[in-house]
Amino acid sequence: MTEALFDPDRWIDAWRFAASAHHGQTFPGTELPYLLHLGMVAMEVKGALAAEPGRNGDLAVLCALLHDSVEDTGVELDEIASRFGADVAAGVAALTKDGDLPKPERMPDSLRRIRSQPPEVWMVKLADRITNLQPPPGHWTSEKASAYRDEARRIRDALGEASPYLRARIDAKIDAYEEYLR
């Protein structure tokens, strides 16, 4: 199977939907729109799709564009399902941390749910963390930055088999992140 289901109209619809859902939110530490993060995640995913043909490109990119819609806005999963399909909604649900769980249990729970999804959803979580391995906010302690790096390693270990391309990208970002821990 080649990169199936590439539908630019669906991608544009998801991009507009995400722009509306995240309207007014900014990229942490900047005044840039939060849409920057979603675009960066989608670009990482698209890079992996180009390097590793045979993936469901629509599932991967739609989940990349919508992955924070439920967690960070008032969007409901049923709205995503009715507009983008059950497979996309299931991917977004798995990528959404359960706020009812104690904080230490949220990421392990999310990783378990992501692993029950197709590899294209795994790729989104890898891409998300790749884009988040930027210089940490100035108010973070070195302990918090170290914990964030360690969590990136757990994500890589849990999901890295889904994409050799993204595994190499996250390994490089984790290595580069070391400079922020000094």
Salt bridges, closest charged atoms under 4 A:
GLU3 OE2 - LYS46 NZ 3.19
ASP13 OD1 - ARG83 NH2 2.52
GLU44 OE2 - ARG169 NH2 2.45
GLU52 OE1 - ARG55 NH2 2.91
ASP58 OD2 - ARG10 NH1 3.41
ASP68 OD2 - HIS37 NE2 3.70
ASP68 OD2 - HIS67 NE2 3.17
GLU71 OE2 - LYS97 NZ 3.23
ASP109 OD1 - ARG112 NH2 3.87
ASP109 OD2 - ARG113 NE 2.88
ASP128 OD1 - HIS37 NE2 2.82
ASP128 OD1 - HIS67 NE2 3.21
ASP128 OD2 - LYS125 NZ 3.47
ASP150 OD1 - ARG149 NH2 2.90
ASP150 OD1 - ARG153 NH1 3.28
GLU151 OE1 - ARG129 NH2 2.67
ASP157 OD1 - ARG156 NE 3.00
GLU161 OE1 - ARG115 NH1 3.72
ASP171 OD1 - ARG156 NH1 3.05
GLU178 OE2 - ARG149 NH1 2.89
GLU178 OE2 - ARG153 NH2 3.38
